Each structure stands twice: as C-alpha cells, then as structure tokens.
Amino acid sequence: MAGAITRGVLFVHSAPRALCPHLEWAAGNVLGLRLSMDWTEQPAAPGMFRAEHSWQGTSGTGARLASALRGWTHLRYEVTEDASHGSDGARWSHTPELGIFHAQTDVHGNVVVPEDRIRAALEQADAGGVREELALALGQAWDDELEPFRYAGAGAPVRWLHRVG
C-alpha cells in the first residue's frame, strides 16, 4: 500500500438478506480481500440484517467504500476513516430516505464544520435559520435516522478494544 495508512469501520446498520453477499463482495473488492461479515438480525427493522467490519488501508479507502455502497435500495450504513498523517478523518452516513452525508472528522471522531459553512449559517437572518444550517452541516438528520439502528440489541456481537494508543 502506497501512501498514509489509516483504519476505519464499515457499519452496515440494515440490509435485506439477499443484499448481504453483494455488500461483502463490493466492500471486499475495495479492500482487496475476500470479505465474510458476521451478519445478525437487526432488531430495529425486522427482516433486515446488520454487520460491521474494521478495515485498514490507504487514506481515501473510506470514500471508496462509501461510493461502492452508495445508492443501494433499503441499505443503511456508515463508514468511518480515522485521521492519519497528513489526512483528516471522515464519516459517511447513508440512508435510503436521505441519501449520503459526508463530514470531515478530527482525531477524536468529532465532526468538523468548515469555516465557510459556519459563515454561511451566520448569514441566515434569524436564529432558526442558523440552527437549521448548522444541523445540516453536522448531519443531524442522518444521526436521528440511524440512531435506532446503531444498537444491535441483545445477543449481538460486541467489539472489545484491546489496544489503546
């Protein structure tokens, strides 16, 4: 791999059973490996399944993953890419109703709102307009829709962090 190495996570929050192998193939193609994800039922959407995969790759891999999955019907997912040497982190969130949202993130995973976006929000005439613009910049609608899907429910696999730093 040439370039800065980073890591991230692909969270498939809900997908129909028939789509699961296609998602593995598409993500595996981006990551350059044969991918087999551990699918579990999604309690927030009966008949749907969820899985996650931690990945490592060159900077920009998160964008390639998000693009490979973009636009598939009935699919909810998030892709994170950690900040690396010379590159900011990022998060992509997708829902069938809202489409895709991209945000730059800092080393702690917080969404970073660029100066120009804040200036545009401040140009709004009333406080409600500023609030709406900042909510859009932060991806609040995507967070609101994805939040129930982020929790797997009882019996789902738990990812333990073994190494810090």
Residue pairs with C-beta under 8 A, 6 or more apart in sequence:
1 57
1 58
2 58
3 58
3 59
3 60
4 58
4 59
4 84
4 85
4 86
4 87
5 56
5 57
5 58
5 59
5 84
6 56
6 57
6 58
6 59
6 61
6 62
6 81
6 82
6 83
6 84
6 87
6 89
7 54
7 55
7 56
7 57
7 81
7 82
8 54
8 55
8 61
8 62
8 65
8 79
8 80
8 81
8 82
9 52
9 53
9 54
9 55
9 78
9 79
9 80
10 27
10 52
10 53
10 55
10 65
10 77
10 78
10 79
11 50
11 52
11 77
11 78
11 79
11 80
11 150
12 23
12 37
12 49
12 50
12 51
12 52
12 75
12 76
12 77
13 42
13 50
13 76
13 77
13 78
13 146
13 149
13 150
14 42
14 44
14 45
14 48
14 49
14 50
14 74
14 75
14 76
14 149
15 23
15 48
15 49
15 50
15 72
15 74
15 75
15 76
15 77
16 47
16 48
16 49
16 74
17 39
17 47
17 49
19 72
19 74
19 75
20 37
20 39
20 49
20 51
22 72
23 37
23 69
23 72
23 75
24 35
24 36
24 37
25 35
26 68
26 69
27 35
27 37
27 53
27 65
27 68
27 69
28 34
28 35
29 68
30 61
30 64
30 65
30 68
31 55
31 57
31 61
31 65
32 57
35 53
37 51
37 52
37 53
38 51
38 157
39 49
39 50
39 51
40 49
40 50
40 51
40 152
40 155
40 156
40 157
41 48
41 49
41 50
42 48
42 49
42 50
42 149
42 152
43 152
43 153
43 154
44 148
44 149
44 151
44 153
45 149
48 74
50 149
50 152
50 156
52 159
54 159
55 61
55 65
59 81
59 84
59 86
59 87
60 81
60 87
61 81
62 79
62 80
62 81
62 90
62 92
63 81
63 90
63 92
65 79
65 92
66 77
66 79
66 92
66 94
66 100
66 102
69 75
69 77
69 79
69 94
70 94
70 100
73 96
74 96
75 94
75 96
76 94
76 95
76 96
76 145
76 146
76 149
77 93
77 94
78 91
78 92
78 93
78 94
78 146
79 91
79 92
80 89
80 90
80 91
80 105
80 109
81 89
81 90
81 91
82 89
82 107
82 109
83 89
83 105
83 106
83 107
88 104
88 105
88 106
88 112
89 104
89 105
89 106
89 107
89 109
90 102
90 103
90 104
90 105
91 102
91 103
91 105
91 109
91 111
91 139
92 100
92 101
92 102
93 100
93 101
93 139
93 142
93 143
93 146
94 100
94 101
94 142
95 142
95 145
95 146
97 145
98 141
98 142
98 145
101 139
101 141
101 142
103 111
103 112
103 137
103 138
103 139
104 111
104 112
104 114
105 111
105 112
106 112
111 138
111 139
113 134
113 137
113 138
117 133
117 137
118 134
118 137
120 133
121 129
121 130
121 133
121 134
121 137
122 130
124 130
124 132
124 133
135 141
